[in-house]
Amino acid sequence: MSLAFLSKLGLDDDEYRKLANLGASTPAALLGVRRAAPKAFDDLLGATRAREVTARLESLLTSEELERQSLAQPPNMYPLGAMLGTKPEELPRPKYDIVERDRLFNELRSLRQSRHPSQADKMRMAELERRLNALLESR
């Protein structure tokens, strides 16, 4: 992996080592690291120094790489990282007994995990399926 581009950034030995350890092999790749985790990059070099290094990295890019970098910019995000619209309506509570549903389902799942169910187990599974379906359909 060629890190020759790092020598064009005016880095001291410590900064060079830190950036080399990030594993980016090109200026575009290192800019990608910076854009993917800007706070971590700022913490690595200090905010002011990180901005200086970013400007120098951008000066090393070809016009095509600069265009790709600008297209790769993520949209502005909201504080939690998601763009939210209106709050969705709350789902209505089911009209069946959730505890009973879970009990039937858990017993059915337990019986289905048996490798060689007996005839009585098969009959019990059919009964549980019937009861579970009836419960869920009784809206």
C-alpha positions as CSV (number, residue, x, y, z in Angstrom):
1,M,0.0,0.0,0.0
2,S,1.5,3.3,-1.1
3,L,1.3,6.1,1.5
4,A,3.4,8.6,-0.5
5,F,0.5,11.0,-0.6
6,L,0.8,11.4,3.2
7,S,4.2,13.0,2.8
8,K,2.5,15.8,0.8
9,L,0.3,16.8,3.7
10,G,2.9,18.4,5.9
11,L,2.4,16.0,8.8
12,D,4.7,15.6,11.8
13,D,5.8,12.0,12.6
14,D,3.0,11.4,15.1
15,E,0.3,12.6,12.7
16,Y,1.8,10.6,9.8
17,R,1.7,7.4,12.0
18,K,-1.9,8.1,13.1
19,L,-3.1,8.6,9.5
20,A,-1.1,5.6,8.2
21,N,-2.7,3.4,10.8
22,L,-6.1,4.2,9.3
23,G,-5.3,2.1,6.3
24,A,-6.4,4.5,3.6
25,S,-4.2,4.0,0.5
26,T,-5.3,7.1,-1.4
27,P,-6.3,10.7,-0.6
28,A,-9.8,10.0,-1.6
29,A,-9.9,7.0,0.8
30,L,-8.6,9.1,3.6
31,L,-11.2,11.8,2.9
32,G,-13.8,9.0,3.0
33,V,-12.6,8.0,6.4
34,R,-12.8,11.6,7.5
35,R,-16.3,12.1,6.2
36,A,-17.5,8.8,7.6
37,A,-16.4,9.7,11.1
38,P,-15.7,13.4,11.3
39,K,-15.7,13.6,15.2
40,A,-13.3,10.7,15.5
41,F,-11.0,12.2,12.8
42,D,-11.1,15.6,14.6
43,D,-10.3,13.8,17.9
44,L,-7.4,12.1,16.3
45,L,-5.6,15.2,15.0
46,G,-7.5,18.1,16.7
47,A,-10.3,20.0,14.9
48,T,-8.1,22.7,13.5
49,R,-5.4,20.4,12.2
50,A,-8.1,18.0,10.8
51,R,-9.5,20.9,8.8
52,E,-6.1,21.7,7.5
53,V,-5.3,18.1,6.5
54,T,-8.7,17.8,4.9
55,A,-8.1,20.9,2.7
56,R,-4.7,19.5,1.7
57,L,-6.2,16.1,0.9
58,E,-8.8,17.8,-1.3
59,S,-6.1,19.6,-3.2
60,L,-4.5,16.2,-4.1
61,L,-7.7,14.9,-5.7
62,T,-8.3,14.9,-9.4
63,S,-11.3,16.8,-10.7
64,E,-13.1,13.5,-11.2
65,E,-12.4,12.4,-7.6
66,L,-13.6,15.8,-6.4
67,E,-16.8,15.3,-8.2
68,R,-17.3,11.8,-6.8
69,Q,-16.6,13.1,-3.3
70,S,-19.2,15.8,-3.7
71,L,-21.8,13.3,-4.9
72,A,-21.0,11.0,-2.0
73,Q,-21.9,13.6,0.7
74,P,-24.6,12.3,3.0
75,P,-27.7,14.4,3.4
76,N,-27.9,16.6,6.5
77,M,-29.2,14.5,9.3
78,Y,-31.4,15.3,12.3
79,P,-29.8,14.9,15.7
80,L,-30.8,11.2,16.1
81,G,-29.6,10.4,12.6
82,A,-33.0,9.8,11.1
83,M,-35.3,12.0,9.1
84,L,-38.7,11.9,10.7
85,G,-42.0,12.9,9.4
86,T,-45.2,12.9,11.4
87,K,-45.5,10.6,14.3
88,P,-47.3,7.4,13.2
89,E,-50.6,6.5,14.7
90,E,-50.5,4.1,17.6
91,L,-51.5,0.6,16.7
92,P,-54.8,-0.5,18.3
93,R,-54.5,-3.1,21.0
94,P,-55.3,-6.6,19.7
95,K,-58.7,-7.9,20.6
96,Y,-57.4,-11.2,21.7
97,D,-55.6,-12.3,24.8
98,I,-51.9,-11.8,24.2
99,V,-50.9,-14.0,27.2
100,E,-53.0,-16.9,25.8
101,R,-51.6,-16.4,22.3
102,D,-48.0,-16.6,23.6
103,R,-48.8,-19.7,25.7
104,L,-50.3,-21.5,22.7
105,F,-47.5,-20.4,20.4
106,N,-44.8,-21.5,22.8
107,E,-46.3,-24.9,23.4
108,L,-46.7,-25.4,19.7
109,R,-43.1,-24.3,19.0
110,S,-41.9,-26.7,21.7
111,L,-43.8,-29.6,20.2
112,R,-42.6,-28.8,16.6
113,Q,-39.0,-29.0,17.8
114,S,-39.3,-32.6,18.5
115,R,-37.5,-34.8,16.0
116,H,-39.9,-37.7,16.1
117,P,-43.3,-36.5,17.4
118,S,-45.7,-39.2,18.6
119,Q,-49.2,-39.5,17.2
120,A,-50.4,-37.8,20.4
121,D,-48.0,-34.9,19.8
122,K,-49.2,-34.5,16.2
123,M,-52.8,-34.4,17.4
124,R,-51.9,-31.8,20.1
125,M,-50.1,-29.6,17.5
126,A,-53.2,-29.7,15.3
127,E,-55.3,-28.7,18.2
128,L,-53.0,-25.9,19.2
129,E,-52.9,-24.6,15.7
130,R,-56.7,-24.6,15.5
131,R,-57.0,-22.8,18.8
132,L,-54.3,-20.3,17.9
133,N,-55.9,-19.6,14.6
134,A,-59.3,-19.2,16.2
135,L,-57.9,-16.9,18.8
136,L,-56.2,-14.7,16.2
137,E,-59.2,-14.6,13.9
138,S,-61.6,-13.6,16.7
139,R,-61.3,-9.9,16.1
